[in-house]
């Protein structure tokens, strides 16, 4: 035995109006899923004078990935050749305070060590030594060692050239695609790059 429920309003809908409403409600599922009634006539054949536009290009995301891969390869090669582990450079994505948008950061191990020592001193109540001076001295030593290693090791020079070529490919393609646009293209990808 089937139980039926009667749902209605006390406003007195007529039977015709209820039937029209039921038919309309039954058509909603077909409309929402994109089902169209069958065509009675054949569709028009495409005109012969239509133009076909084919776009060939590499997505910026792939170019950025290739650039980051070349950069990681360069720093891995440098990390294997440098004199001390504190000059080892690693790259990672980091979202700074106040934003959830990660940015790529590459920095030497000594930067993390100096910042950790300053944070520990602050938390223990010791006077905090400014970190700028020691970082600047070590950065100068790091740059000098990098400049000295590049001519001595052809694999490091090749990795640097590969990274620079990948960076230029990405930057030139981004510049070409963003020409005349304001949104999403006004900020340079690299801090200190030529585009402002």
Secondary structure, DSSP 8 states (H G I E B T S, - for coil): ---------TT---HHHHHHHHHHHHHHHHHHTT-----SS------TT----------HHHHHHHHHHHHHHHHHHHHHHSS-GGG-EEEEEE--TT----EEEEEEHHHHHHHHHHHHHHHHT-----SHHHHHHHHHHHHHHHHHHHHH-HHHHHHHHHHHHHHHHHHHHHHHHTTT--TTTSS-SSTT-S--
